[in-house]
Amino acid sequence: MDIFGNILGVACYEGLVFGLVTIGVYITFRVLAFPDLSVDGTFPLGGAIAAVLIVAGVNPFLATLAALGGGLVAGLVTGLLNTKLRISALLAGILMMVGLYSINLRIMSGANVPLLREVTSFDVIAELFGLHGGLAVSITLVSVVVTLFFVVLNWFLRTEIGLALRATGDNEEMVRGFGIDTDKTVLLGCSVSNGLVALAGALVAQNQGFSDVGMGIGMIVLGLAAVIIGEGLFHPKGIAPILLACLGGTFVYRLFITIALRLGMAPGDLKLITALLVVMVLAVPYLQKRMRKEWLEPAKRW
């Protein structure tokens, strides 16, 4: 039972913190129809900013907010490359991801920054509630952060600006016909998305005790896989259910990964597990329609 509880605890923590990444990926890929690959760069950017500031003696919560701000700026630059320089969304994300690798090295003055002897946000929460560290503290802090952003995003995406943001991805020409500047909605969406990803990077870096330049590798795969799993399992309708599906999909994804590691599978096999899990989720609806002999549209090329 202890092992089972530990597996669920780890999956719960990772489902919440990486759920921020999934929500960020959902905003760009699904809401904006903007294939932003800069996520792999903004995740370690958040960790790098938070780690360097904490080592410099800055309050860890302020350092985390600064990481969020760094992600917002990085997302803004990605959006500017697309909207102002007319670089394709895919290429703009790749260019930003590549550029951020060097920027992260510059910020950390090296490949990594240790935080093992520094006071992090998790340490402050542990002292505040009289806890002794571990998963309880991690889940407590991340739950508060995720709940806060869940409430804010659930409200924001229902506002006039949020509706314009959502409509931009559905039919950009129609939105322009109503006099809305879609360039601004793209910039806003990219900024919010990468801000959430950088925030997740800052929290992960503090919890694991170090920030590393390579910690963002595979984040876009994680985010997309979790989005697909969440949509496939929960079929959400409406803003709140969609956000919950992102968190639920991330939890399921991380649960499978945690179980696979506990069963002794090599870390190098995790990519294969991810691919098989996503294929299973996508294949089930297709097979159900085939069994009912329903009409199936051709596979999308993009």
BAFI-3210 file (N, C-alpha, C; in Angstrom, 3 decimals, decimal comma, padded with zeros to 6 digits):
// residues 302
n [1|2|3|4|5|6|7|8|9|10|11|12|13|14|15|16|17|18|19|20|21|22|23|24|25|26|27|28|29|30|31|32|33|34|35|36|37|38|39|40|41|42|43|44|45|46|47|48|49|50|51|52|53|54|55|56|57|58|59|60|61|62|63|64|65|66|67|68|69|70|71|72|73|74|75|76|77|78|79|80|81|82|83|84|85|86|87|88|89|90|91|92|93|94|95|96|97|98|99|100|101|102|103|104|105|106|107|108|109|110|111|112|113|114|115|116|117|118|119|120|121|122|123|124|125|126|127|128|129|130|131|132|133|134|135|136|137|138|139|140|141|142|143|144|145|146|147|148|149|150|151|152|153|154|155|156|157|158|159|160|161|162|163|164|165|166|167|168|169|170|171|172|173|174|175|176|177|178|179|180|181|182|183|184|185|186|187|188|189|190|191|192|193|194|195|196|197|198|199|200|201|202|203|204|205|206|207|208|209|210|211|212|213|214|215|216|217|218|219|220|221|222|223|224|225|226|227|228|229|230|231|232|233|234|235|236|237|238|239|240|241|242|243|244|245|246|247|248|249|250|251|252|253|254|255|256|257|258|259|260|261|262|263|264|265|266|267|268|269|270|271|272|273|274|275|276|277|278|279|280|281|282|283|284|285|286|287|288|289|290|291|292|293|294|295|296|297|298|299|300|301|302]
n.u [000,817|001,994|003,757|001,957|000,531|002,604|003,220|000,836|000,927|003,240|002,456|000,276|001,439|003,169|001,285|-000,087|001,875|003,106|000,814|000,393|002,110|000,811|-001,641|-000,662|000,377|-002,003|-003,348|-001,894|-001,707|-004,333|-006,299|-005,326|-004,405|-001,704|001,304|003,477|006,727|008,491|008,274|010,005|012,169|011,331|010,560|013,007|013,954|012,353|013,100|015,828|015,861|014,515|016,203|018,718|018,060|017,195|019,559|020,952|019,811|017,234|013,784|012,090|009,456|009,158|011,145|010,007|007,810|009,224|010,262|007,906|007,336|009,527|008,891|006,552|007,598|009,285|007,381|006,043|007,981|008,184|005,626|005,843|007,771|006,264|003,939|004,854|007,243|006,449|007,217|006,752|004,625|005,533|008,293|009,049|008,709|010,641|013,002|012,996|013,177|015,720|017,303|016,799|018,170|020,877|020,550|019,634|021,905|023,567|022,217|022,454|025,154|026,448|025,848|024,083|022,422|022,763|020,424|020,335|021,085|019,714|016,973|013,869|010,627|009,118|010,331|009,656|006,868|006,738|007,808|005,940|003,549|004,362|005,330|007,335|008,642|008,884|006,420|003,971|004,307|005,088|002,804|000,920|001,768|001,886|-000,740|-002,131|-001,103|-001,867|-004,652|-005,194|-004,419|-006,104|-008,648|-008,325|-007,803|-010,128|-011,970|-010,878|-010,884|-013,524|-014,129|-014,477|-012,074|-010,913|-012,744|-012,285|-009,695|-010,073|-011,686|-009,959|-008,287|-010,178|-011,384|-009,708|-009,928|-012,621|-012,712|-011,072|-012,718|-014,590|-013,290|-011,286|-007,999|-006,087|-003,410|-002,706|-004,144|-002,862|-000,301|-000,937|-001,918|000,349|002,103|000,808|000,714|003,491|004,284|002,980|004,282|006,951|006,589|005,948|008,417|010,014|008,932|009,417|012,219|012,867|011,752|013,135|015,675|017,634|018,499|018,590|020,018|019,065|016,623|014,217|013,838|011,735|009,371|007,389|006,435|005,411|003,371|001,660|000,986|-000,380|-002,537|-003,872|-004,484|-006,119|-008,283|-009,151|-009,952|-011,775|-013,446|-014,083|-016,358|-016,694|-015,086|-014,046|-014,236|-012,422|-009,964|-009,737|-009,577|-007,100|-005,436|-006,200|-005,439|-002,680|-002,121|-002,812|-000,975|001,523|001,172|001,266|003,921|005,307|004,585|005,723|008,447|008,731|008,342|010,677|011,476|013,659|014,786|015,178|013,194|010,900|009,963|008,970|006,881|005,261|004,576|003,126|001,021|-000,333|-001,059|-002,827|-004,912|-005,792|-006,525|-008,712|-011,279|-011,382|-011,469|-013,889|-015,710|-015,258|-016,236|-018,916|-019,430|-019,334|-018,978|-015,718|-013,594|-010,810|-007,398|-005,902|-003,494|-002,223]
n.v [-001,212|001,200|001,611|001,810|004,106|005,957|005,978|007,039|009,506|010,712|010,763|012,465|014,904|015,410|015,413|017,735|019,850|019,553|019,777|022,471|022,947|021,429|022,804|025,216|024,353|023,522|025,963|027,219|025,249|024,151|026,180|028,519|027,406|027,372|026,140|025,986|025,487|026,431|025,759|023,817|025,357|027,462|026,225|025,326|027,923|029,219|027,721|028,370|031,190|031,375|029,814|031,138|033,639|032,887|031,812|034,171|035,375|036,340|036,516|033,424|033,226|035,616|035,177|033,079|034,371|036,095|034,247|033,459|035,885|035,985|033,877|034,900|037,021|035,633|034,134|036,256|037,236|035,055|035,189|037,714|037,246|035,754|037,328|039,938|039,707|037,862|035,191|031,706|030,002|027,538|027,580|029,899|029,107|027,082|028,532|030,200|028,323|027,229|029,527|030,138|028,154|028,919|031,323|030,470|029,142|031,329|032,772|031,066|030,856|028,548|024,966|024,113|024,929|024,457|023,948|022,886|023,717|025,996|028,179|027,389|027,883|025,715|025,012|027,206|026,942|024,481|025,159|027,037|025,597|023,699|021,266|018,427|018,384|016,571|014,727|015,752|018,510|019,331|018,713|020,316|023,037|023,167|022,529|024,764|026,766|025,809|025,732|028,463|029,514|028,038|029,030|031,716|031,470|030,171|032,171|034,237|033,248|033,389|036,004|038,995|039,455|036,947|035,360|036,393|035,523|032,733|032,550|033,340|031,180|029,462|030,724|032,894|034,856|035,580|036,726|038,944|040,291|041,334|043,437|042,965|042,896|040,420|039,876|040,826|039,094|036,695|037,271|037,603|035,040|033,392|034,465|033,981|031,187|030,390|031,627|030,115|027,692|028,356|029,005|026,479|025,268|026,697|025,885|023,105|023,055|024,113|022,177|019,813|020,515|021,653|023,470|022,797|023,016|021,243|020,372|020,844|019,252|017,424|018,457|019,528|017,245|015,892|017,712|017,724|014,998|014,685|016,439|015,167|012,702|013,576|014,746|012,499|010,711|012,091|013,761|016,663|019,451|022,816|025,465|025,090|022,189|021,513|022,532|020,983|018,498|018,687|018,659|016,171|014,466|014,846|013,780|011,049|010,386|010,833|009,004|006,528|006,662|006,750|004,265|002,585|003,113|002,199|-000,479|-001,223|-000,521|000,802|004,218|005,138|003,928|005,335|007,163|005,493|004,332|006,573|007,116|004,767|004,932|007,269|006,485|004,406|005,833|007,456|005,549|004,090|005,581|005,625|002,887|002,220|003,646|002,375|-000,160|000,445|001,082|003,694|006,785|007,891|010,605|011,577|011,224|013,952|016,139|018,100]
n.w [000,000|000,700|-001,405|-003,517|-002,724|-002,795|-005,519|-006,569|-005,291|-006,385|-009,081|-008,847|-007,985|-010,196|-012,204|-011,621|-011,635|-014,164|-015,503|-015,882|-017,999|-019,947|-020,172|-021,149|-023,630|-024,768|-025,128|-027,191|-029,301|-029,607|-029,017|-030,329|-032,673|-033,213|-033,775|-031,492|-030,736|-028,917|-026,322|-025,265|-024,714|-023,064|-020,721|-019,307|-019,149|-017,252|-014,994|-014,891|-014,446|-011,974|-010,331|-010,427|-009,317|-006,751|-005,677|-005,605|-003,453|-003,553|-002,652|-002,788|-003,824|-005,212|-007,059|-008,465|-009,602|-011,244|-013,026|-014,265|-015,541|-017,294|-019,002|-020,149|-021,643|-023,415|-024,841|-026,008|-027,767|-029,524|-030,669|-031,900|-033,865|-035,596|-036,166|-036,857|-038,351|-040,113|-040,060|-040,238|-037,903|-036,909|-037,558|-036,189|-033,522|-033,378|-033,860|-031,619|-029,576|-030,065|-029,767|-027,079|-025,745|-025,702|-024,376|-021,881|-020,966|-020,676|-018,688|-016,457|-016,333|-017,040|-017,314|-015,356|-012,214|-008,840|-006,124|-003,641|-001,070|-000,722|000,173|-000,889|-002,488|-001,689|000,699|002,278|002,409|003,737|006,239|007,024|007,368|009,119|008,160|007,092|004,658|001,510|-000,453|000,427|000,903|-001,648|-003,215|-001,932|-002,339|-005,173|-005,795|-004,862|-006,547|-009,119|-008,827|-008,494|-011,032|-012,612|-011,915|-012,702|-015,495|-016,308|-015,873|-017,489|-020,170|-020,748|-021,000|-023,034|-024,393|-024,083|-025,518|-028,065|-028,389|-028,450|-030,704|-032,689|-033,299|-034,412|-036,653|-038,206|-040,207|-040,094|-037,553|-037,943|-039,654|-037,945|-036,912|-035,053|-033,853|-034,770|-034,531|-032,040|-030,381|-030,919|-029,952|-027,256|-026,581|-027,062|-025,185|-022,689|-022,754|-022,807|-020,491|-018,493|-018,898|-018,259|-015,583|-014,556|-015,016|-013,207|-010,738|-010,828|-010,925|-008,394|-006,744|-007,402|-006,783|-008,389|-011,372|-014,787|-018,050|-019,883|-019,024|-020,232|-022,405|-024,445|-023,430|-025,087|-026,283|-024,073|-023,340|-025,632|-025,774|-023,332|-023,741|-025,867|-024,677|-022,546|-023,978|-025,377|-023,374|-021,703|-023,223|-023,210|-022,816|-022,979|-021,077|-018,368|-018,086|-020,132|-019,210|-016,908|-018,127|-019,336|-017,081|-016,063|-018,174|-018,079|-015,552|-015,951|-017,923|-016,596|-014,555|-015,867|-016,749|-014,306|-013,189|-015,095|-014,724|-012,100|-012,524|-013,555|-016,110|-018,590|-018,610|-021,182|-022,628|-022,254|-024,130|-026,103|-024,674|-024,323|-027,001|-027,665|-025,836|-026,643|-029,243|-028,614|-027,344|-029,444|-031,284|-030,294|-030,533|-033,326|-034,021|-032,824|-034,411|-036,825|-036,251|-035,973|-038,506|-039,448|-041,336|-042,094|-042,017|-044,149|-042,986|-041,270|-042,679|-041,411]
ca.u [000,000|002,879|004,265|000,825|000,281|003,706|003,061|-000,252|001,383|004,160|001,673|-000,561|002,299|003,620|000,118|-000,433|002,903|003,226|-000,471|000,579|002,699|-000,235|-002,580|000,040|000,406|-003,385|-003,692|-001,305|-002,007|-005,760|-007,064|-004,820|-003,930|-000,353|002,242|004,598|007,699|009,422|008,035|011,211|013,135|010,800|010,521|014,256|014,128|011,747|013,960|017,087|015,616|014,197|017,369|019,743|017,595|017,186|020,956|021,361|019,191|015,896|012,690|011,756|008,183|009,440|011,925|009,050|007,065|010,137|010,305|006,657|007,521|010,457|008,141|005,654|008,405|009,723|006,221|005,784|008,964|007,754|004,487|006,305|008,424|005,218|002,992|005,499|008,231|005,783|007,862|005,722|004,531|006,395|009,696|009,256|008,891|011,926|014,050|012,986|013,665|017,170|017,908|016,685|019,191|022,052|020,163|019,598|023,305|024,073|021,579|022,993|026,628|026,845|024,790|023,106|022,565|022,222|019,611|020,171|021,288|018,990|015,584|012,953|009,211|008,644|010,833|008,859|005,555|006,936|007,981|004,706|002,534|004,969|005,533|008,734|009,056|008,339|005,333|002,879|004,617|005,081|001,425|000,222|002,119|001,504|-002,206|-002,553|-000,736|-002,699|-006,022|-005,230|-004,391|-007,321|-009,733|-008,061|-007,985|-011,550|-012,634|-010,335|-011,294|-014,941|-014,252|-014,495|-010,739|-010,743|-013,544|-011,567|-008,541|-010,562|-012,201|-008,842|-007,849|-011,235|-011,563|-009,001|-010,457|-013,892|-012,414|-010,600|-013,879|-015,284|-012,442|-010,390|-006,598|-005,703|-001,995|-002,654|-004,618|-001,784|000,748|-001,443|-001,978|001,707|002,681|000,186|001,147|004,884|004,374|002,603|005,354|008,099|006,204|006,122|009,859|010,526|008,496|010,122|013,618|012,939|011,405|014,167|016,916|018,591|018,009|019,515|019,689|018,397|015,417|013,025|013,776|010,560|008,189|006,324|005,869|004,590|002,177|000,773|000,477|-001,368|-003,728|-004,561|-005,030|-007,227|-009,425|-009,627|-010,570|-012,818|-014,326|-014,568|-017,142|-016,685|-013,764|-013,610|-013,945|-011,217|-008,813|-009,667|-009,127|-005,641|-004,831|-006,452|-004,591|-001,307|-002,054|-002,804|000,312|002,591|000,928|001,816|005,377|005,772|004,433|006,716|009,753|008,718|008,423|012,054|011,761|014,751|014,307|015,202|011,978|009,739|009,433|008,166|005,653|004,457|004,029|002,118|-000,134|-001,068|-001,662|-003,983|-005,994|-006,307|-007,048|-009,978|-012,446|-011,367|-011,931|-015,309|-016,442|-015,152|-017,143|-020,278|-019,445|-019,587|-018,077|-014,518|-012,909|-009,394|-006,490|-005,412|-002,050|-001,670]
ca.v [000,000|002,357|001,800|002,287|005,490|006,779|006,120|007,986|010,817|011,241|011,069|013,625|016,089|015,648|015,753|019,130|020,800|019,467|020,196|023,846|022,828|020,939|023,900|026,140|023,758|023,526|027,315|027,515|024,257|023,940|027,426|029,428|026,658|027,921|025,082|026,648|024,531|027,099|025,224|023,130|026,364|028,304|025,450|025,553|029,356|029,483|027,131|029,117|032,490|031,170|029,291|032,187|034,658|032,309|031,759|035,556|035,833|036,883|035,713|032,391|033,501|036,660|034,527|032,302|035,348|036,565|033,183|033,608|037,040|035,613|033,073|035,794|037,759|034,680|033,871|037,473|037,272|034,049|035,750|038,823|036,662|035,292|038,367|041,126|039,347|036,908|033,882|030,718|029,695|026,396|028,006|030,877|028,344|026,387|029,540|030,646|027,206|027,155|030,708|030,079|027,253|029,746|032,307|029,775|028,936|032,626|033,123|030,217|030,853|027,144|024,030|023,905|025,695|023,660|024,656|021,975|024,428|027,261|028,171|027,469|028,095|024,526|025,098|028,223|026,337|023,446|025,830|027,742|024,638|022,750|019,976|017,997|018,179|015,406|014,895|016,548|019,919|019,537|018,706|021,459|024,274|023,095|022,560|026,162|027,490|025,337|026,182|029,891|029,754|027,433|029,994|032,899|031,136|029,871|033,476|035,028|032,720|033,700|037,437|039,408|039,210|035,503|034,863|036,765|034,616|031,424|032,649|033,514|029,872|028,812|031,383|034,172|035,833|036,071|037,604|040,209|040,968|042,039|044,544|042,564|042,744|039,048|039,849|041,011|037,874|035,703|037,654|037,324|033,592|032,863|034,928|033,239|029,796|030,225|032,024|028,954|026,687|028,826|028,858|025,058|025,025|027,262|025,023|021,822|023,281|024,268|020,924|018,802|020,982|022,195|023,837|022,286|023,539|020,206|019,880|021,074|018,337|016,564|019,084|019,674|015,907|015,667|018,536|017,239|013,676|014,878|017,048|014,134|011,737|014,217|014,868|011,171|010,040|012,849|014,435|017,860|020,488|023,998|025,901|024,397|020,783|021,401|022,722|019,785|017,396|018,855|018,171|014,741|013,809|014,872|012,815|009,699|010,222|010,699|007,771|005,444|006,786|006,373|002,814|001,957|003,214|001,314|-001,857|-001,484|-000,184|001,765|005,563|005,304|003,360|006,168|007,760|004,455|004,224|007,742|006,921|003,705|005,417|008,204|005,690|003,706|006,786|007,899|004,418|003,590|006,180|005,200|001,499|002,215|004,099|001,319|-001,239|000,907|001,328|005,107|007,413|008,444|011,558|011,251|011,709|015,310|016,260|019,079]
ca.w [000,000|000,723|-002,764|-004,316|-002,331|-003,280|-006,967|-006,780|-004,844|-007,398|-010,273|-008,527|-008,034|-011,561|-012,997|-011,358|-012,069|-015,622|-016,044|-016,342|-019,337|-020,840|-020,432|-022,036|-024,971|-025,268|-025,556|-028,499|-030,329|-029,811|-029,022|-031,360|-033,848|-033,363|-033,348|-030,806|-030,215|-028,011|-024,981|-024,800|-024,273|-021,990|-019,477|-018,572|-018,905|-015,951|-013,969|-014,819|-013,817|-010,560|-009,620|-010,308|-008,377|-005,400|-005,248|-005,347|-002,217|-003,784|-002,116|-003,789|-004,486|-006,197|-008,116|-009,263|-010,403|-012,281|-014,029|-015,018|-016,415|-018,363|-019,962|-020,876|-022,621|-024,444|-025,686|-026,775|-028,867|-030,501|-031,382|-032,743|-035,035|-036,501|-036,592|-037,400|-039,370|-040,984|-040,016|-039,927|-036,476|-036,609|-037,611|-035,117|-032,294|-033,431|-033,697|-030,225|-028,766|-030,264|-029,169|-025,624|-025,207|-025,405|-023,362|-020,583|-020,561|-020,229|-017,414|-015,390|-016,425|-017,086|-017,703|-014,282|-010,966|-007,725|-005,133|-002,508|000,200|-000,795|000,629|-002,024|-002,151|-000,994|002,069|002,975|002,681|004,752|007,531|007,351|007,814|010,037|007,507|007,041|003,281|000,837|-001,409|000,985|000,649|-003,097|-003,694|-001,346|-003,036|-006,586|-005,852|-004,706|-007,775|-010,224|-008,574|-008,775|-012,475|-013,167|-011,714|-013,530|-016,906|-016,516|-015,985|-018,594|-021,472|-020,939|-021,214|-024,442|-024,941|-024,145|-026,638|-029,285|-028,456|-028,871|-032,063|-033,616|-033,751|-035,187|-037,947|-038,064|-041,157|-039,573|-036,426|-038,510|-040,235|-036,856|-036,490|-033,971|-034,259|-034,433|-034,142|-030,588|-029,721|-031,056|-028,996|-025,918|-026,388|-026,961|-023,919|-021,591|-022,874|-022,388|-019,095|-017,698|-019,031|-017,482|-014,172|-014,241|-014,954|-011,957|-009,636|-010,931|-010,555|-006,940|-006,080|-007,624|-006,177|-009,353|-012,696|-015,797|-019,374|-020,665|-018,339|-021,035|-023,550|-024,462|-022,832|-026,086|-026,458|-022,880|-023,409|-026,690|-025,373|-022,266|-024,347|-026,645|-023,718|-021,844|-024,885|-025,727|-022,228|-021,015|-024,181|-022,509|-023,478|-022,120|-020,646|-017,153|-018,374|-020,957|-018,324|-016,064|-018,979|-019,488|-015,842|-015,984|-019,152|-017,571|-014,451|-016,522|-018,609|-015,603|-013,818|-016,683|-016,740|-012,973|-013,060|-015,967|-014,068|-010,926|-013,001|-013,957|-017,500|-018,759|-018,961|-022,630|-023,209|-021,928|-025,363|-026,737|-023,882|-024,666|-028,345|-027,634|-025,076|-027,498|-030,322|-028,052|-027,109|-030,738|-032,056|-029,757|-031,218|-034,732|-034,092|-032,489|-035,594|-037,828|-035,861|-036,240|-039,952|-039,691|-042,297|-041,479|-042,888|-044,347|-041,937|-041,481|-042,969|-040,441]
c.u [000,847|003,402|003,177|000,524|001,355|003,603|001,968|000,161|002,293|003,391|000,793|000,255|002,693|002,459|-000,285|000,607|003,090|001,898|-000,427|001,171|001,627|-001,246|-001,946|000,073|-000,989|-003,756|-003,140|-001,777|-003,499|-006,540|-006,639|-004,478|-002,538|000,628|003,526|005,525|008,693|009,271|009,281|012,283|012,643|010,696|011,829|014,533|013,546|012,587|015,241|016,907|015,370|015,426|018,423|019,323|017,579|018,597|021,471|020,693|017,815|014,858|012,242|010,436|008,340|010,229|011,009|008,213|007,930|010,260|009,054|006,774|008,455|009,765|007,186|006,401|008,847|008,569|005,878|006,716|008,593|006,589|004,893|007,000|007,393|004,371|003,655|006,512|007,691|006,548|006,796|005,771|005,473|007,857|010,001|009,495|010,226|013,076|014,144|013,538|015,186|017,865|017,887|017,710|020,439|021,753|020,143|021,003|023,907|023,501|022,215|024,514|027,176|025,651|023,739|023,422|021,968|021,470|019,488|020,308|020,575|017,558|014,675|011,525|008,650|009,118|010,019|007,488|005,668|007,063|006,687|003,656|003,097|005,141|007,020|009,193|008,383|007,173|004,219|003,086|004,528|003,658|000,656|000,484|001,635|-000,013|-002,732|-002,287|-001,655|-004,143|-006,182|-005,296|-005,592|-008,478|-009,557|-008,311|-009,446|-012,360|-012,188|-010,844|-012,780|-015,167|-014,262|-013,148|-010,495|-011,518|-012,878|-010,353|-008,971|-011,058|-011,082|-008,368|-008,878|-011,365|-010,973|-009,565|-011,772|-013,664|-011,914|-011,749|-014,685|-014,429|-011,506|-008,986|-006,121|-004,221|-001,869|-003,134|-003,584|-000,671|000,314|-001,441|-000,598|002,356|002,126|000,667|002,559|005,109|004,035|003,696|006,568|007,823|006,377|007,603|010,475|010,169|009,241|011,573|013,773|012,667|012,492|015,534|017,972|017,860|019,048|019,065|018,935|017,092|014,132|012,867|012,556|009,315|007,049|005,649|004,952|003,279|001,185|000,156|-000,611|-002,653|-004,548|-005,208|-006,237|-008,467|-010,024|-010,383|-011,798|-013,801|-014,910|-015,360|-017,217|-015,295|-013,268|-013,344|-012,691|-009,965|-008,630|-009,172|-007,619|-004,916|-005,004|-005,592|-003,137|-001,124|-001,965|-001,462|001,440|002,425|001,501|003,344|005,941|005,695|005,479|008,102|009,836|008,819|009,802|012,375|012,836|014,181|014,281|013,962|010,755|009,136|008,543|006,839|004,710|003,787|002,907|000,855|-000,986|-001,755|-002,903|-005,174|-006,624|-006,987|-008,426|-011,191|-012,537|-011,916|-013,419|-016,155|-016,395|-016,114|-018,603|-020,497|-019,843|-018,598|-016,913|-013,842|-011,449|-008,535|-005,981|-003,915|-001,384|-002,681]
c.v [001,257|002,663|002,373|003,759|006,433|007,019|007,136|009,409|011,478|011,640|012,294|014,911|016,418|016,000|017,205|020,087|020,760|019,761|021,644|023,860|022,413|022,031|024,929|025,630|023,763|024,909|027,611|026,534|024,137|025,258|028,330|028,739|027,155|026,861|025,663|025,611|025,171|026,620|024,547|024,105|027,194|027,548|025,592|027,033|029,725|028,934|027,910|030,450|032,324|030,739|030,376|033,246|034,138|032,227|033,151|036,138|036,428|035,951|034,691|032,619|034,607|036,092|033,717|033,219|035,898|035,529|033,224|034,771|036,743|034,784|033,913|036,554|036,847|034,356|035,060|037,564|036,263|034,571|036,881|038,311|036,240|036,435|039,555|040,810|038,306|035,597|032,874|030,360|028,570|026,809|029,013|030,166|027,632|027,367|030,010|029,565|027,110|028,331|030,671|029,133|028,046|030,773|031,673|029,496|030,229|033,000|032,356|030,214|029,423|026,273|023,837|024,783|024,861|024,526|023,868|022,671|025,771|027,084|028,390|027,735|026,914|024,512|026,097|027,660|025,282|024,065|026,494|026,797|023,566|021,363|019,667|017,683|016,969|015,758|015,796|018,034|020,228|019,642|019,919|022,736|024,259|023,135|023,984|026,950|027,114|025,791|027,661|030,161|029,120|028,418|031,204|032,610|030,832|031,156|034,212|034,551|032,910|035,195|037,746|039,142|037,708|034,878|035,193|035,855|033,249|031,448|032,781|032,171|029,170|029,406|032,788|035,234|036,421|037,058|038,951|041,004|041,731|043,176|044,232|042,362|041,359|038,929|039,966|039,763|036,764|035,997|037,324|035,824|032,968|033,249|034,137|031,794|029,599|030,694|030,873|027,884|027,082|028,727|027,415|024,722|025,534|026,379|023,687|021,980|023,402|022,962|019,866|019,240|021,469|022,589|023,403|022,756|022,523|019,720|020,068|020,133|017,425|017,190|019,224|018,331|015,583|016,433|018,036|015,896|013,822|015,499|015,994|013,105|012,319|014,343|013,505|010,486|010,761|013,573|015,716|018,805|021,688|024,260|025,119|022,916|020,588|021,547|021,518|018,585|017,476|018,322|016,663|013,956|013,769|013,868|011,383|009,411|009,985|009,436|006,576|005,476|006,330|004,866|002,088|001,986|002,290|-000,157|-002,205|-001,188|000,888|003,136|005,806|004,766|004,241|006,816|006,761|004,290|005,376|007,551|005,881|004,165|006,348|007,457|004,964|004,642|007,242|006,771|003,964|004,238|005,743|003,790|001,392|002,631|003,047|000,176|-000,856|001,226|002,760|005,646|008,057|009,386|011,176|011,841|013,102|015,311|017,271|019,326]
c.w [000,000|-000,677|-003,663|-004,004|-002,825|-004,779|-007,286|-006,386|-005,863|-008,653|-010,058|-008,604|-009,463|-012,475|-012,822|-011,935|-013,582|-016,301|-016,521|-017,744|-020,337|-021,176|-021,366|-023,467|-025,585|-025,817|-026,937|-029,572|-030,630|-029,934|-030,173|-032,676|-034,229|-032,868|-032,758|-030,177|-029,253|-026,571|-024,412|-024,321|-023,107|-020,663|-018,702|-018,331|-017,547|-014,822|-013,781|-014,096|-012,326|-009,778|-009,394|-009,295|-006,941|-004,846|-004,900|-004,103|-002,370|-003,166|-003,163|-004,507|-005,529|-007,363|-009,037|-010,147|-011,533|-013,397|-014,908|-016,003|-017,568|-019,428|-020,792|-021,976|-023,765|-025,396|-026,566|-027,978|-029,948|-031,335|-032,315|-034,004|-036,077|-037,046|-037,275|-038,500|-040,347|-041,124|-039,597|-038,446|-036,081|-036,561|-036,506|-033,790|-032,250|-033,210|-032,245|-029,315|-028,854|-029,588|-027,651|-024,999|-024,816|-024,328|-021,972|-020,068|-020,029|-018,861|-016,261|-015,347|-016,417|-017,424|-016,620|-013,077|-009,839|-006,725|-003,831|-001,159|000,235|-000,297|-000,568|-001,549|-001,373|000,461|002,886|003,350|003,771|006,140|007,983|007,939|008,747|009,464|007,430|005,630|002,666|-000,071|-000,884|000,706|-000,840|-003,624|-003,175|-002,120|-004,480|-006,737|-005,751|-005,986|-008,929|-010,043|-008,893|-010,272|-013,168|-013,075|-012,628|-015,009|-017,229|-016,637|-017,245|-019,950|-021,745|-021,174|-022,708|-025,104|-025,091|-025,290|-027,969|-029,497|-028,979|-030,314|-033,098|-034,162|-034,616|-036,586|-037,873|-039,001|-040,670|-038,434|-036,917|-039,111|-039,200|-036,287|-035,344|-034,527|-033,833|-034,079|-032,624|-029,847|-029,811|-030,061|-027,575|-025,637|-026,228|-025,634|-022,741|-021,589|-022,328|-020,960|-018,165|-017,729|-018,206|-015,983|-013,724|-014,121|-013,669|-010,767|-009,647|-010,497|-009,038|-006,216|-006,236|-007,137|-007,140|-010,628|-013,710|-017,171|-020,209|-020,071|-019,153|-022,214|-023,427|-023,872|-023,836|-026,342|-025,287|-022,975|-024,440|-026,327|-024,322|-022,798|-025,080|-025,713|-022,994|-022,711|-025,205|-024,601|-021,700|-021,939|-023,592|-023,405|-022,545|-021,573|-019,433|-017,402|-019,213|-020,092|-017,412|-016,865|-019,219|-018,261|-015,717|-016,954|-018,709|-016,440|-014,985|-017,189|-017,614|-014,762|-014,577|-016,657|-015,396|-012,767|-013,891|-015,337|-012,863|-011,330|-013,547|-015,407|-017,571|-019,115|-020,462|-023,325|-022,997|-023,167|-026,091|-026,008|-024,212|-026,023|-028,348|-026,913|-025,927|-028,643|-029,821|-027,882|-028,423|-031,506|-031,588|-030,433|-032,677|-034,879|-033,764|-033,694|-036,696|-037,527|-036,112|-037,717|-040,261|-040,711|-041,559|-042,463|-043,040|-043,237|-042,289|-041,735|-042,062|-039,354]
res [m|d|i|f|g|n|i|l|g|v|a|c|y|e|g|l|v|f|g|l|v|t|i|g|v|y|i|t|f|r|v|l|a|f|p|d|l|s|v|d|g|t|f|p|l|g|g|a|i|a|a|v|l|i|v|a|g|v|n|p|f|l|a|t|l|a|a|l|g|g|g|l|v|a|g|l|v|t|g|l|l|n|t|k|l|r|i|s|a|l|l|a|g|i|l|m|m|v|g|l|y|s|i|n|l|r|i|m|s|g|a|n|v|p|l|l|r|e|v|t|s|f|d|v|i|a|e|l|f|g|l|h|g|g|l|a|v|s|i|t|l|v|s|v|v|v|t|l|f|f|v|v|l|n|w|f|l|r|t|e|i|g|l|a|l|r|a|t|g|d|n|e|e|m|v|r|g|f|g|i|d|t|d|k|t|v|l|l|g|c|s|v|s|n|g|l|v|a|l|a|g|a|l|v|a|q|n|q|g|f|s|d|v|g|m|g|i|g|m|i|v|l|g|l|a|a|v|i|i|g|e|g|l|f|h|p|k|g|i|a|p|i|l|l|a|c|l|g|g|t|f|v|y|r|l|f|i|t|i|a|l|r|l|g|m|a|p|g|d|l|k|l|i|t|a|l|l|v|v|m|v|l|a|v|p|y|l|q|k|r|m|r|k|e|w|l|e|p|a|k|r|w]
***
